[in-house]
Amino acid sequence: MPLIQRIIIIVLDSVGIGELPDAAVYGDDGSDTLGNLARAVGGLRVPHFQSLGLGNIAELEGIPPASTPLASFGKMAELSAGKDTTTGHWELMGLVLEEPFPTYPNGFPEEVTAEFTRRIGRGMLGNIPASGTQIIEEFGAEHLATGKPIVYTSADSVFQIAAHEEVIPIEQLYWMCEQAREMLHGKHGVGRVIARPFIGQPGQFTRTSRRKDFSRTPHLPTMLDRAKAHGLPVTFVGKIDNIFANQGVTGGTHTTNDMAGVDATLQYMRSQANGIIFTNLCDFDMLYGHRNDVEGYAQALRNVDARIPELLAASRPGDLLMITADHGCDPTTPSTDHSREYVPLLAYGASLRPGVNLGIRQTFADVAATIAELFTLESPKWGTSFASLLL
């Protein structure tokens, strides 16, 4: 029997750990989600992350290096062009984007908006880059009066459609997103179309938990596809299935918040004997990073930190638990967009070496290469396994 039978990957969405060398190209020089956040709150206290070795990766105020880290530790650079959720997750599973997804800093061109409104049979509002909370406050009243969906984008490759659930029912909003996804290909092939439902009245609008992402289909097999084809269960928690256009997964659970995400991960860790469990915890990004909510972001980290002992207790001798991220979203900078950053890498297993410095990995795809080696799967085109450092 192989030493590792089960791999759990937990993505702390947007928890970057310092600017990449090309950050300035993306307008992100000075971004350091964890470092700046820790300084802004006068020292971040996350004792369980600290015991795993988070403070051994970089100098973080309030998180000293562990003398004997429970996990091996390092950080990873993004090789793909871009800094969005889809790009980061695809690279983690071995698929590097050599050309970035298109972005629309001036809104979508007429050829896109005309086709979209033709397909849905009504006009639209917005068509500007904006934060999700800003856009519904700006156009929400007009949306209520006209029934026109609010379309917006950001620095990421996204076509987002916001609609009040009492004006455009949720299934109709999803249908509109499907229409957009179908037409947005080729040069306009955005990474994600996102349904952004909300409720409430002007001045008191609130986004609901029924957001749904409609991602591009990966153009090459990912490590999820290879594991599934090999007969291994591939279980998702959160929006992982959406990010991979429902490819490469065998089952899973959508969750409403990060604590529910940890609960679901623990449930699968207690019941699933082998294969992959792949979790995305997105509150850091969605609720706090994009809103520049420093204290909210810090508290979200403390909340997950408090659950680390449960995750370690649920881990079996044949497990590899990896905790990482997909990009940054520094809440301390003026920008509300994602930031081009290294991501942390913590690798824990009761039967694995603790405290190994995994160094600076040149691509997120090293995670996929490691999975491939441990499960005897075809290696990805990109990435170098660090399995031998752990065994």
Secondary structure as the mmCIF struct_conf table of DSSP 4:
data_model
#
loop_
_struct_conf.conf_type_id
_struct_conf.id
_struct_conf.beg_label_comp_id
_struct_conf.beg_label_asym_id
_struct_conf.beg_label_seq_id
_struct_conf.end_label_comp_id
_struct_conf.end_label_asym_id
_struct_conf.end_label_seq_id
BEND BEND1 LEU A 3 LEU A 3
STRN STRN1 ARG A 6 LEU A 12
TURN_TY1_P TURN_TY1_P1 ASP A 13 SER A 14
BEND BEND2 GLY A 18 GLY A 18
STRN STRN2 GLU A 19 GLU A 19
TURN_TY1_P TURN_TY1_P2 PRO A 21 ASP A 22
HELX_RH_3T_P HELX_RH_3T_P1 ALA A 23 TYR A 26
TURN_TY1_P TURN_TY1_P3 GLY A 27 GLY A 27
TURN_TY1_P TURN_TY1_P4 ASP A 29 GLY A 30
HELX_RH_AL_P HELX_RH_AL_P1 THR A 33 ALA A 40
TURN_TY1_P TURN_TY1_P5 VAL A 41 GLY A 42
BEND BEND3 GLY A 43 GLY A 43
HELX_RH_AL_P HELX_RH_AL_P2 PRO A 47 LEU A 52
TURN_TY1_P TURN_TY1_P6 GLY A 53 GLY A 53
HELX_RH_AL_P HELX_RH_AL_P3 LEU A 54 ILE A 57
BEND BEND4 ALA A 58 ALA A 58
STRN STRN3 LEU A 60 LEU A 60
TURN_TY1_P TURN_TY1_P7 GLU A 61 GLY A 62
STRN STRN4 ILE A 63 ILE A 63
HELX_LH_PP_P HELX_LH_PP_P1 PRO A 64 ALA A 66
BEND BEND5 SER A 67 THR A 68
BEND BEND6 LEU A 70 ALA A 71
STRN STRN5 SER A 72 MET A 76
BEND BEND7 SER A 80 ALA A 81
BEND BEND8 ASP A 84 ASP A 84
HELX_RH_AL_P HELX_RH_AL_P4 THR A 85 LEU A 92
TURN_TY1_P TURN_TY1_P8 MET A 93 GLY A 94
BEND BEND9 GLU A 98 GLU A 99
HELX_LH_PP_P HELX_LH_PP_P2 PRO A 100 PRO A 102
TURN_TY1_P TURN_TY1_P9 PRO A 105 ASN A 106
HELX_RH_AL_P HELX_RH_AL_P5 GLU A 110 ILE A 120
TURN_TY1_P TURN_TY1_P10 GLY A 121 GLY A 121
BEND BEND10 ARG A 122 ARG A 122
STRN STRN6 LEU A 125 PRO A 129
HELX_RH_AL_P HELX_RH_AL_P6 GLY A 132 THR A 146
HELX_LH_PP_P HELX_LH_PP_P3 LYS A 148 PRO A 149
STRN STRN7 ILE A 150 THR A 153
BEND BEND11 ALA A 155 SER A 157
STRN STRN8 VAL A 158 HIS A 164
TURN_TY1_P TURN_TY1_P11 GLU A 165 VAL A 167
BEND BEND12 ILE A 168 ILE A 168
HELX_RH_AL_P HELX_RH_AL_P7 ILE A 170 MET A 183
HELX_RH_3T_P HELX_RH_3T_P2 GLY A 186 HIS A 188
BEND BEND13 GLY A 191 GLY A 191
STRN STRN9 ARG A 192 ILE A 199
BEND BEND14 GLY A 200 GLY A 200
TURN_TY1_P TURN_TY1_P12 PRO A 202 GLY A 203
STRN STRN10 THR A 206 ARG A 207
BEND BEND15 SER A 209 SER A 209
STRN STRN11 LYS A 212 SER A 215
HELX_LH_PP_P HELX_LH_PP_P4 ARG A 216 PRO A 218
BEND BEND16 HIS A 219 LEU A 220
HELX_RH_AL_P HELX_RH_AL_P8 MET A 223 ALA A 229
TURN_TY1_P TURN_TY1_P13 HIS A 230 GLY A 231
STRN STRN12 VAL A 234 VAL A 237
BEND BEND17 GLY A 238 LYS A 239
HELX_RH_AL_P HELX_RH_AL_P9 ILE A 240 ILE A 243
TURN_TY1_P TURN_TY1_P14 PHE A 244 ASN A 246
BEND BEND18 GLY A 248 GLY A 248
STRN STRN13 GLY A 251 THR A 253
BEND BEND19 THR A 256 ASN A 257
HELX_RH_AL_P HELX_RH_AL_P10 ASP A 258 SER A 271
BEND BEND20 ASN A 274 ASN A 274
STRN STRN14 GLY A 275 LEU A 281
HELX_RH_AL_P HELX_RH_AL_P11 ASP A 283 ASP A 283
HELX_RH_PI_P HELX_RH_PI_P1 PHE A 284 GLY A 289
TURN_TY1_P TURN_TY1_P15 HIS A 290 ASN A 292
HELX_RH_AL_P HELX_RH_AL_P12 VAL A 294 ASP A 305
TURN_TY1_P TURN_TY1_P16 ALA A 306 ARG A 307
HELX_RH_AL_P HELX_RH_AL_P13 ILE A 308 ALA A 314
TURN_TY1_P TURN_TY1_P17 PRO A 317 GLY A 318
STRN STRN15 ASP A 319 THR A 324
BEND BEND21 ASP A 326 HIS A 327
STRN STRN16 GLY A 328 GLY A 328
TURN_TY1_P TURN_TY1_P18 PRO A 331 THR A 332
BEND BEND22 THR A 333 PRO A 334
BEND BEND23 ASP A 337 ASP A 337
STRN STRN17 SER A 339 SER A 339
STRN STRN18 GLU A 341 GLU A 341
STRN STRN19 VAL A 343 TYR A 348
TURN_TY1_P TURN_TY1_P19 ALA A 350 SER A 351
BEND BEND24 LEU A 352 LEU A 352
BEND BEND25 PRO A 354 GLY A 355
STRN STRN20 ASN A 357 ARG A 361
BEND BEND26 GLN A 362 GLN A 362
TURN_TY1_P TURN_TY1_P20 PHE A 364 ALA A 365
HELX_RH_AL_P HELX_RH_AL_P14 ASP A 366 PHE A 375
TURN_TY1_P TURN_TY1_P21 THR A 376 THR A 376
HELX_LH_PP_P HELX_LH_PP_P5 GLU A 378 PRO A 380
BEND BEND27 LYS A 381 TRP A 382
HELX_RH_AL_P HELX_RH_AL_P15 ALA A 387 LEU A 390
#
